[in-house]
Structures are given as structure tokens and as C-alpha cells.
């Protein structure tokens, strides 16, 4: 593995047609599964003080954080 690599993302589309990314990050030697959702356009301001994407820990189908 490349020593500079800290994770990977895959582009996905939800059942409702919403684009998102899923992936994993390597933090302190442990793999953390994540998902990233695009913020709504009205939440993004001209000065880029709000991010275009929000990253969260992934949850399994029962809602447990994995």
C-alpha cells in the first residue's frame, strides 16, 4: 500500500437516487468505514464556509455504527 494513502471512496447512488460516497479511512492503524453526503446547495455559501460534502461514520443496516 502507498504510505501516503489514508483511505478510499466509491461513488454510489441511494435507492432514492441521491448520490453519495462510501469508503474507509485508516486512522491510527484502524480502518473506519465512512459515508459522505453532498450538502444541499442552499446550505453552501459564497465564501465556502460550509463544506460541499459531509462525512459520517458508516452505519450497518440495523443502524449500528461500524
MOHUZI-V555505 format. One record per backbone hydrogen bond with DSSP energy under -0.5 kcal/mol. CO is the residue of the C=O (numbers start at 1). NH is the residue of the N-H. E is the energy in kcal/mol with one decimal. If there is no record, write none. Layout:
# MOHUZI-V555505
co=(CO CO)
nh=(NH NH)
e=(E E)
This chain:
# MOHUZI-V555505
co=(2 6 8 10 12 14 17 18 19 20 21 22 23 24 25 25 27 30 31 32 33 34 35 36 37 40 40 41 43 45 52 54 56 58 60 64)
nh=(5 26 24 22 20 17 19 14 38 12 36 10 34 8 27 32 30 27 33 25 58 23 56 21 54 43 44 44 45 48 39 37 35 66 63 60)
e=(-1.5 -3.2 -2.0 -2.3 -2.1 -1.9 -0.5 -2.7 -0.6 -3.2 -2.9 -3.0 -2.7 -2.1 -0.7 -3.1 -2.0 -3.1 -0.5 -2.5 -2.5 -2.4 -2.9 -2.3 -2.9 -2.1 -0.6 -1.2 -0.5 -1.5 -2.8 -2.5 -2.4 -2.4 -2.1 -2.9)
